């Protein structure tokens, strides 16, 4: 059983979304891209206890706060139903066509590639007559003559889907509390023992004495209250005042009951949320295992950022355990270690157009030129940041990548009104490892709905056209190599100062000759040898990081300004060229 499609309208930061899933998935994207909102929308529709919260929704849950003239709608399609679930929902079954991503109400022909499904729709709205918000969930089938659903999906129905949203692996006080929707509450419902537990507990609490007969002073106070009350109202209305443990309702008990665990001190236990991260995480996994086993794998687990408070090796183990429980597992993450546990086709990049609120989910589809093995081996070192970012700056090599990052930091610190750090503006820098790869990787990231810029040296006309077509912004540096740019545009005094510093502190490489004279040309030749033979040591980035504003290379300066401007406005269409940044950096 798994979620195949989610359609969202007017929920929080999402005006519209239509996302398809095929099984286990990891949702990627920068902060505020809508990953968490998408999962919470699913919880509204099929979370068994979500509608017990009060209020179910409020004005801030409506896109743009426009609750007077819109309604929230979340549709979830669930497929891979076993025989028991098909029998349970036989009156609600429709048919899902994976090839078209559509649902029909007619039985398939024998050769059709369709499967039974259940479609559930949550509708939330503001009722002006009651001046209140309401939310209800309906099966999309059956419908009446007007096409309106007629059967409401109750909590007992939703429980069959086994959907559970964990907002963090370390779930704090909720995991082992008795609040609705907690892990412990979910386990008890799965084992169908909760009702009798409540009755037994309430019966025992009703007879617990609180400061009773053994406390004479307290007894005198109650007697005085009793006598005073009988002078005001009839005897049978105010008889025998006494104390009990709370109001003895289930709701009160849900908020005060806590699980305790041994602390290592003999004979002493503490609330479970006071335990260490490792203990809590292990407990959460154990409870999820219980749920999956009891439900024979009919579960859908959605987990946000399993890497929180978990070391890298444990992150991988957690993902492996959850995905191995059966059913469907959906994660959000910012961790390369979590990403490594998924195949490319299980990765979905979530992006949201911030001016319209439209959310898109794009599955990672590797180009033919990019082998899956290379992609997987580079997750930590190259691809992770770019997959998670909103914008990607593709460079020819590592030297350019390190240099633009270094200069952007120095420039932003020197003149924040004019410059901005690339990372704070959402730009991840990706090393294409060669000029022939720039166009392919630009097209790849652009296909994931990211704003893409490419920086490269002078190119032949055919390759230049290819890069320009693949990127939103294309910056051709008018030099034959990055070292040539640095030597041509960094002032001679700054070059000499950098070389002298390396020699003075004893880090100038012994295999690279020092300047043969005191003139600028000798220093330039020595620096050229250093930059060409020491690419891996990032000498160019160090040189640029130490410059003052007047010494910044003009080409890089214009590109950084253009990238800052591009991050302040909606991305331009590739058919709408930018104006040239300056004589040496051409933006197309």
Residue pairs with C-beta under 8 A, 6 or more apart in sequence:
1 78
1 79
1 80
1 81
1 82
1 85
1 161
1 162
1 298
1 300
1 327
1 328
2 21
2 22
2 23
2 78
2 79
2 80
2 300
2 327
2 328
3 21
3 42
3 76
3 77
3 78
3 300
3 328
3 330
4 20
4 21
4 22
4 77
4 78
4 79
4 96
4 98
4 117
5 18
5 19
5 20
5 21
5 75
5 76
5 77
5 96
5 101
6 17
6 18
6 19
6 21
6 38
6 41
6 42
6 74
6 75
6 76
6 77
7 17
7 18
7 19
7 73
7 74
7 75
8 14
8 16
8 17
8 18
8 37
8 38
8 41
8 73
8 74
8 75
8 359
9 15
9 16
9 71
9 72
9 73
9 74
10 16
10 62
10 63
10 66
10 70
10 71
10 72
10 73
11 37
11 40
11 41
11 44
11 61
11 62
11 63
11 72
11 74
12 37
12 40
12 60
12 61
12 62
12 63
13 32
13 34
13 37
13 63
13 352
13 357
14 34
14 37
14 38
14 41
14 63
14 352
14 357
14 358
14 359
15 63
15 64
15 356
15 357
15 358
16 357
16 358
16 359
17 34
17 38
17 41
17 358
17 359
17 360
17 361
19 38
19 348
19 350
19 359
19 360
19 361
20 101
20 361
21 328
21 330
21 348
22 98
22 345
23 328
23 346
24 323
24 328
24 329
24 330
24 342
24 346
25 328
25 329
25 330
25 331
25 342
25 346
25 347
25 348
26 330
26 331
26 332
26 333
26 338
26 339
26 342
26 346
26 347
26 348
27 35
27 38
27 39
27 330
27 331
27 332
27 333
27 348
27 350
27 361
28 35
28 332
28 333
28 339
28 347
28 348
28 349
28 350
28 387
28 388
29 35
29 349
29 350
29 351
29 352
29 388
29 390
30 388
30 389
30 390
30 426
32 352
33 350
33 351
33 352
33 359
33 390
34 350
34 351
34 352
34 359
35 304
35 332
35 350
36 167
36 304
36 332
37 359
38 350
38 359
38 361
39 165
39 302
39 304
39 330
39 332
40 165
41 74
41 122
42 74
42 76
42 163
42 165
42 302
43 50
43 163
43 165
43 302
44 50
44 51
44 57
44 72
44 74
44 122
44 124
44 135
44 137
45 74
45 75
45 76
45 120
45 121
45 122
45 137
46 76
46 78
46 120
46 137
46 153
46 158
46 161
46 163
46 300
47 158
47 163
47 164
47 165
47 181
48 155
48 158
48 159
48 161
48 163
48 181
48 189
49 155
49 180
49 181
49 185
50 56
50 181
51 135
51 136
51 137
51 155
52 155
52 180
52 181
53 180
55 132
55 133
56 124
56 133
56 134
56 135
57 72
57 124
57 133
57 135
58 133
59 65
59 67
59 126
59 133
61 72
61 124
62 70
62 72
62 126
63 70
63 357
64 357
67 125
67 126
67 133
68 126
68 128
71 123
71 124
71 125
72 122
72 123
72 124
72 125
72 135
73 121
73 122
73 123
73 124
74 121
74 122
75 119
75 120
75 121
75 122
75 140
76 119
76 120
76 121
77 96
77 103
77 117
77 118
77 119
78 117
78 118
78 119
78 120
78 161
79 96
79 98
79 115
79 116
79 117
80 115
81 89
81 93
81 115
81 116
81 117
81 118
82 298
85 118
85 160
85 298
86 93
86 116
88 160
89 118
89 139
89 157
89 160
91 141
91 142
91 151
92 118
92 119
92 139
92 140
92 141
92 142
92 151
93 116
93 117
93 118
93 141
94 103
94 104
94 105
94 116
94 117
94 118
94 119
94 140
94 141
95 103
95 104
95 105
95 106
95 107
95 108
95 114
95 115
95 116
95 117
96 102
96 103
96 114
96 115
96 116
96 117
97 103
97 104
97 112
97 113
97 114
98 113
98 114
98 115
99 113
103 117
103 119
103 140
104 114
105 141
108 114
118 139
119 139
119 140
119 141
120 137
120 138
120 139
120 140
120 153
120 158
121 137
121 138
121 139
121 140
121 149
122 135
122 136
122 137
122 138
123 135
123 136
123 137
123 138
124 133
124 134
124 135
125 133
125 134
125 135
126 132
126 133
127 133
127 134
136 152
137 152
137 153
137 158
138 149
138 151
138 152
138 153
139 149
139 151
139 152
139 153
139 157
140 149
141 149
142 149
142 150
142 151
143 149
143 150
144 150
159 189
160 298
161 298
161 300
162 291
162 295
162 298
162 299
162 300
162 327
163 299
163 300
163 302
164 183
164 186
164 288
164 291
164 299
164 300
164 301
164 302
165 302
165 303
165 304
166 183
166 284
166 301
166 302
166 303
166 304
167 304
168 304
168 305
168 308
169 281
169 284
169 303
169 305
169 306
169 308
169 309
169 310
169 318
170 277
170 280
170 281
170 284
170 308
170 309
170 310
171 183
171 280
171 284
172 273
173 258
173 271
173 273
174 181
174 182
174 183
175 182
175 183
175 184
175 272
175 273
175 280
175 283
175 284
175 287
176 182
176 183
176 184
176 258
176 259
176 272
176 273
176 283
177 184
177 185
177 254
177 255
177 257
177 258
177 259
178 184
178 185
178 253
178 254
178 257
179 185
179 254
179 255
180 254
183 284
183 287
183 288
183 291
184 259
184 287
185 194
186 287
186 291
187 287
187 290
187 291
187 294
188 194
188 197
190 290
190 291
190 294
190 295
191 294
198 250
198 253
201 253
202 248
202 250
202 253
205 244
205 245
205 246
205 248
206 244
206 248
208 244
208 245
210 242
210 243
210 244
210 245
211 218
211 243
212 218
212 219
212 242
213 219
222 241
222 242
225 241
226 238
226 239
226 240
226 241
229 238
229 241
230 238
232 238
246 252
246 253
246 256
258 271
258 272
258 273
259 271
259 272
260 269
260 270
260 271
260 272
261 269
261 270
261 271
261 272
261 275
261 279
262 268
262 269
263 269
263 270
263 274
263 275
272 280
272 283
273 280
275 283
277 309
277 310
278 314
281 309
281 310
281 314
281 318
285 318
285 321
285 322
288 301
288 321
288 322
288 325
289 321
289 325
291 299
292 299
292 325
292 326
292 327
295 327
296 326
297 325
297 326
297 327
298 326
298 327
299 325
299 326
299 327
299 328
300 327
300 328
300 329
300 330
301 322
301 325
301 327
301 328
301 329
301 330
302 329
302 330
302 331
303 322
303 329
303 330
303 331
303 332
304 331
304 332
305 332
305 333
305 334
305 335
306 315
306 318
306 319
306 322
306 331
306 333
306 335
306 338
307 315
307 333
307 334
307 335
307 337
307 338
310 318
312 335
312 337
313 337
315 335
315 337
315 338
316 337
316 338
316 340
316 341
319 329
319 331
319 338
319 341
319 342
320 341
322 329
322 331
323 329
323 341
331 338
333 339
334 388
336 379
336 380
336 384
337 380
339 347
339 379
339 384
339 387
340 376
340 379
340 380
343 372
344 364
344 365
344 366
344 372
344 375
344 376
345 363
345 364
345 365
347 363
347 364
347 387
348 361
348 362
348 363
348 364
349 361
349 362
349 363
349 364
349 387
349 448
349 449
349 450
350 359
350 360
350 361
351 359
351 360
351 362
351 390
351 448
351 449
351 450
352 358
352 359
352 360
353 359
353 360
353 570
355 570
360 449
362 447
362 448
362 449
364 387
364 448
365 447
366 372
366 375
366 444
367 440
367 443
367 444
369 437
369 440
370 440
370 444
375 383
382 430
382 431
383 430
385 428
385 429
385 430
386 392
386 428
386 430
386 445
386 450
387 448
388 428
389 426
389 427
389 428
389 450
390 426
390 450
390 451
391 425
391 426
391 427
391 428
391 450
391 451
391 452
391 453
391 566
391 567
392 427
392 428
392 429
392 430
392 445
392 450
392 451
392 452
392 453
393 401
393 404
393 422
393 427
393 428
393 429
393 430
393 452
393 453
393 454
393 455
393 563
394 430
394 432
394 438
394 441
394 442
394 445
394 452
394 453
394 454
394 455
394 471
395 401
395 404
395 429
395 430
395 431
395 432
395 438
395 454
395 455
395 456
396 431
396 432
396 434
396 435
396 438
396 455
396 456
396 457
396 482
397 431
397 432
397 433
397 434
397 482
397 535
398 431
398 433
398 535
398 536
398 538
399 482
399 483
399 531
399 535
399 538
399 540
399 541
400 431
400 455
400 482
401 429
401 430
401 431
402 538
402 540
402 541
403 482
403 486
403 538
403 540
403 541
403 544
403 556
404 422
404 429
404 455
404 556
404 559
404 560
405 422
405 423
405 429
405 541
406 538
406 541
406 542
406 544
406 545
407 541
407 544
407 545
407 547
407 552
407 553
407 556
407 560
408 419
408 420
408 421
408 422
408 423
408 560
409 421
409 545
410 544
410 545
410 546
410 547
411 418
411 419
411 549
411 552
411 557
411 560
412 419
412 420
412 421
412 424
414 548
414 549
415 549
418 561
419 560
419 561
419 564
420 564
420 567
422 429
422 560
422 563
425 563
425 564
425 567
426 567
427 453
427 563
427 567
430 441
430 445
432 438
432 440
432 441
435 456
435 457
435 459
435 463
436 463
438 454
438 456
438 467
438 470
439 454
439 463
439 466
439 467
439 469
439 470
439 471
440 470
442 452
442 454
442 467
442 470
442 471
443 470
445 452
446 452
446 470
446 471
446 472
451 472
451 566
451 567
451 571
452 470
452 471
452 472
452 473
453 471
453 472
453 473
453 474
453 475
453 563
453 566
454 467
454 470
454 471
454 473
454 474
454 475
455 475
455 477
455 559
456 467
456 474
456 475
456 476
456 477
457 476
457 477
457 479
457 480
457 481
457 482
458 476
458 477
458 478
458 479
458 480
459 467
459 476
464 474
464 476
467 474
468 474
468 574
468 588
469 574
471 574
472 566
472 571
472 572
472 573
472 574
473 562
473 563
473 566
473 572
473 578
473 587
473 588
474 587
474 588
475 559
475 562
475 581
475 585
475 586
475 587
476 585
476 586
476 588
477 485
477 555
477 584
477 585
478 555
478 583
478 584
478 585
478 586
479 485
479 488
479 555
479 584
482 540
483 528
483 531
483 532
483 540
485 553
485 555
485 556
485 584
486 527
486 531
486 540
486 543
486 544
486 553
487 495
487 524
487 527
487 528
487 531
489 553
489 554
489 555
489 556
489 584
490 543
490 544
490 547
490 551
490 553
491 551
492 520
492 523
492 524
494 543
494 547
494 551
495 520
495 523
495 524
495 527
495 543
496 520
496 523
498 527
498 542
498 543
498 546
499 508
499 514
499 515
499 523
499 526
499 527
499 530
502 508
502 530
503 514
508 514
508 530
509 530
509 533
509 534
511 533
512 526
512 529
512 530
512 533
512 534
513 526
513 529
514 526
515 522
515 523
515 525
515 526
516 522
516 525
516 526
530 539
531 539
531 540
544 552
544 553
544 556
554 582
554 584
554 585
555 582
555 584
555 585
556 585
558 581
558 582
558 584
558 585
559 581
559 585
559 587
561 581
562 578
562 581
562 585
562 587
566 572
572 578
577 587
577 588
578 587
578 588
579 587
580 586
580 587
581 587
